[in-house]
């Protein structure tokens, strides 16, 4: 009888323990990741517990208020201390989670700009016990490319648990079951099949009418002079030393000063060839200067900022920790922008990952990155991001299920996503240009009117293949094909939204230069301004974005450029003079 009572008591205790824990479980290992063995029990794992912010909704509301041109608070950007009042975790959450860790003999350190992380390093065996997890070594290989070398990519677990009474305080634990693929640059050297030209349509009367012309040579090569002609970009030097343009460099994508000198000599002979950039090191980031060190990405980004935004001081923000995953790199970048005494007013980023390659367990991690971007933009920083180069269509990773998805971080509602166009008379959507609707972020209020109208206009087109309530991408577009660059002393040509993002960022930086000269606030978070001023852009009404579909994908669909906003080119390409006018100059 006593044995039976003990058994019942033990079962009751087990039930109580299970009931008091909240478990996060991954349904399946994401495509591309392969389990390769159990690590030694003494292998160290660095863990970050992300605590929920005090008032993210309040910060979002404030950001929209200070970024909407019609608002009385427009341009009144926040200080770090003001952001902290929204973004820092409540003290009771810090106390509760810290106390739990101490009870498990784990010592943690508050990290992040506002102490929003509790970080600690423990042996894998301790991490498994603490989180009821099973950390395992995984490698990653791009699912669509069997020829790409497999990379060792760290420790993950398919499930973990935390005490139920801590659930309200914890946003996510990393690393855990949010599998993060390596960073992907948005530049292309491959050639895509050209689609036939659609019938000509008339641009919307709400948009800018193109008065600028470009020589026919711009059909096959688009150096800075072509961009100046197409978009009315001035060649006169900027005058404001406080106006800074930032270029993010992730995963050792480096740029040579000697390549920039050669580029300026060839394509901007009106500028001093000695014009250069300042290196900013984040997490021990570097930018070596030997021939052979330069990447296509780094070269493209720096040459189409320094070479377009004439005499705007340019920072090359090199993020180190190259062995970390993409999301960690983005968080490191955001934290620099949040904490820097004098951050750049505009930052371009040409890296991303298709949402179709992410698991549902990534949602909280993506949200954390996006919230960090929200904090940065609250300081008056314009974050410009390439929209991706896989077109609008593809197959869900590891399946033959056709779907339409967006890329991250372009899908974050606090960045400005830039798609690609090609040609000059007219400009048309590049068929590789990324765009669509997010499966992770809902449609922001500034998009509601135009996106709802667009969805009504297309009826049942692509029905069931995309999230009709998701954040829509891109917001705008710029040239992204036949872009000449210099890499390791040699001429090259790039294509991709990796070119479009720095080009658009340069335009905004030049507008900011004029605003600062007039004593006005910079444009800051751009999207409410963009969606309030469609007349400041050249409407793109031709081309489509089927992308380059893997062989096992059953069909080719995408998005078509139409009058007004569309998920192929957003509102279109920049008209410098019209943007200046819309900015009140």
C-alpha positions, 0 to 999 in steps of 0.5 A, spaced: 500 500 500 505 504 501 509 503 495 502 504 491 502 511 495 509 513 493 508 511 486 501 516 486 505 521 489 511 521 484 506 521 478 503 527 481 509 530 482 511 529 475 505 532 473 506 538 477 513 539 474 510 538 467 504 543 468 509 548 471 513 548 465 512 552 458 515 548 452 517 551 445 517 545 440 520 545 433 515 541 429 521 539 424 528 541 423 528 546 417 531 544 411 538 545 410 540 543 417 543 536 418 544 533 425 551 531 426 552 529 433 552 530 440 557 535 443 561 533 449 558 535 455 563 540 457 562 544 450 561 551 452 554 554 449 553 562 450 546 563 451 542 569 451 535 570 454 531 576 451 526 579 456 520 582 454 520 590 453 516 594 457 512 598 452 514 596 445 507 598 442 508 605 445 514 605 442 511 603 435 506 608 436 511 614 438 515 612 432 509 613 427 507 619 430 514 622 430 515 620 423 509 622 419 509 628 416 502 630 418 504 630 425 505 636 430 511 631 432 514 630 426 522 630 426 522 630 434 526 624 434 528 620 441 534 620 445 537 614 448 534 615 455 527 616 452 527 610 448 530 606 454 523 608 457 520 603 452 525 598 450 528 596 457 525 590 461 521 591 467 525 591 473 520 585 476 522 581 470 529 582 471 529 580 478 524 574 477 529 571 471 535 572 475 533 569 481 531 563 477 538 562 474 541 563 481 537 558 484 540 553 478 547 556 480 547 560 473 550 567 474 548 571 468 550 578 466 545 584 463 547 585 456 544 589 450 543 597 450 538 597 455 539 590 459 534 587 455 538 580 455 541 576 460 547 572 458 551 567 460 556 561 458 555 554 461 557 547 459 552 543 454 550 539 460 548 544 464 544 548 459 540 541 457 538 540 465 536 548 465 532 548 459 530 541 459 533 541 452 538 536 448 543 541 444 546 538 438 551 540 433 548 541 426 551 543 419 548 547 414 547 547 407 543 551 402 537 546 400 537 549 393 544 548 392 547 541 393 554 544 390 555 549 396 560 547 401 557 544 408 558 549 413 559 547 421 553 552 424 553 551 431 548 548 437 541 548 437 535 544 440 529 542 437 525 543 444 526 547 451 522 549 457 522 554 462 518 555 468 511 557 467 511 563 471 517 566 467 513 565 460 510 572 461 517 575 462 521 571 456 521 573 449 525 567 447 532 564 448 538 563 443 540 559 441 535 554 442 530 552 436 530 558 432 535 555 427 538 561 423 541 560 416 548 564 414 547 571 412 546 571 404 548 577 400 543 580 395 547 581 389 547 576 383 552 575 378 548 570 375 544 571 369 536 571 369 532 569 363 529 576 360 521 576 360 518 579 354 516 586 355 509 587 357 504 592 353 505 599 355 501 602 360 500 610 362 503 612 369 499 614 374 497 621 375 499 621 382 506 619 381 512 624 378 513 625 370 520 623 368 523 629 365 530 626 366 533 623 360 539 618 360 544 616 354 542 610 350 549 607 353 545 606 360 541 601 357 547 596 358 551 599 363 549 604 369 555 607 372 553 614 377 552 618 371 546 614 368 543 614 375 544 622 376 541 623 369 535 618 371 534 620 378 536 628 378 541 626 383 546 632 384 553 632 383 555 638 387 558 636 393 554 636 400 556 641 405 554 638 412 559 634 416 554 632 421 550 628 415 553 621 415 551 615 411 553 608 413 554 602 410 553 595 413 558 590 412 557 583 415 560 576 414 567 579 412 564 582 406 570 587 405 572 593 401 578 596 398 580 603 398 584 602 392 578 599 388 574 605 390 580 610 388 580 606 381 572 607 381 572 614 382 577 615 377 573 612 372 566 613 373 566 620 378 572 624 375 569 630 377 571 628 384 577 627 388 580 620 387 582 620 394 575 621 397 574 615 402 570 612 408 571 611 415 571 604 418 567 603 424 568 596 428 563 593 431 564 586 435 571 587 432 570 587 425 575 589 420 576 591 413 583 588 411 586 592 405 590 587 401 588 585 394 584 579 394 581 581 400 575 585 397 568 582 396 563 584 390 558 586 396 563 590 400 565 593 393 559 595 390 556 598 397 562 603 398 562 605 391 555 606 390 555 610 396 561 614 396 560 615 388 553 617 388 552 621 395 558 626 393 562 628 399 557 625 404 561 623 410 561 615 409 562 610 415 563 602 413 560 599 419 564 592 419 560 587 424 565 582 427 563 575 430 563 572 423 562 565 426 555 567 429 549 567 425 545 572 421 540 574 426 546 576 431 550 580 426 543 584 425 542 585 432 550 587 433 549 592 427 542 595 431 545 595 438 551 600 435 546 604 432 542 605 438 548 606 442 553 610 438 553 618 440 553 620 433 550 614 429 549 615 421 542 618 419 542 613 413 544 606 413 544 601 407 544 593 408 544 589 403 543 582 406 537 578 407 534 571 408 528 568 404 522 567 409 521 561 406 527 558 409 525 559 416 521 555 421 515 558 425 520 558 431 524 563 428 518 568 429 520 571 436 527 572 434 525 576 428 521 580 432 527 581 437 531 584 431 525 588 428 524 591 435 531 593 435 531 596 428 525 600 431 529 603 437 534 605 432 529 608 427 526 612 433 533 616 433 532 619 426 535 613 422 533 611 416 534 604 415 535 602 407 534 594 406 535 590 399 528 587 398 532 580 396 534 577 389 529 571 389 523 574 385 516 574 388 515 566 387 519 560 390 518 553 393 517 553 401 524 550 403 525 542 402 518 542 399 515 543 392 509 547 395 509 553 391 509 560 395 510 567 395 514 570 400 518 576 402 525 576 405 528 578 412 529 584 414 526 587 408 519 584 411 521 588 418 516 594 418 521 599 420 526 599 414 525 601 407 525 595 402 528 597 396 527 593 389 530 593 383 529 595 376 532 595 369 532 599 363 532 607 362 526 608 357 522 605 360 525 603 367 522 596 368 521 591 374 527 586 374 525 579 374 529 577 380 527 583 384 524 580 391 517 582 393 511 580 396 508 579 403 511 577 410 508 571 413 511 574 420 509 581 420 503 584 419 501 590 415 503 596 418 498 602 418 502 606 413 501 601 408 493 600 409 490 604 404 495 603 398 496 595 399 488 594 400 487 598 394 492 593 390 489 587 393 482 589 391 485 590 384 488 584 383 482 580 385 484 572 385 491 573 382 495 568 386 490 567 391 492 562 396 499 563 395 501 569 400 499 572 406 494 578 404 495 581 411 502 581 411 507 587 411 508 588 403 515 589 400 518 593 397 517 600 398 521 603 393 526 601 387 532 603 384 537 601 378 539 594 380 542 591 373 549 592 369 552 596 375 559 597 374 564 596 380 572 595 381 574 589 385 581 587 387 583 591 382 579 589 376 573 591 373 566 587 374 559 588 373 554 586 379 546 586 379 541 585 384 538 589 390 544 590 393 545 595 388 539 598 389 539 599 396 546 603 397 543 607 391 537 609 394 540 610 401 545 615 397 539 619 394 536 620 401 543 622 404 543 628 399 536 630 401 538 630 408 544 634 407 540 640 404 535 639 410 540 640 415 543 646 412 536 649 413 536 647 420 531 642 419 530 635 422 533 629 417 528 624 414 529 619 419 524 613 419 522 614 411 516 609 410 510 614 413 513 619 409 514 615 402 507 613 403 504 620 404 508 622 398 507 617 392 508 623 387 516 623 389 517 617 385 517 615 378 511 610 377 514 603 374 508 600 370 512 594 366 515 588 368 514 582 373 518 578 378 518 571 377 525 570 379 529 564 378 525 558 380 528 551 382 527 546 377 523 542 382 518 548 383 512 546 379 510 553 376 513 560 375 509 566 378 510 572 381 508 580 381 507 585 376 508 592 376 502 596 375 500 603 376 501 605 383 504 601 389 505 594 387 510 588 390 514 588 384 517 595 385 513 599 391 512 606 389 517 606 384 524 609 383 526 616 386 526 623 383 531 627 387 527 634 386 520 631 388 523 628 394 526 635 396 520 638 395 516 633 399 521 634 404 519 642 405 525 645 401 
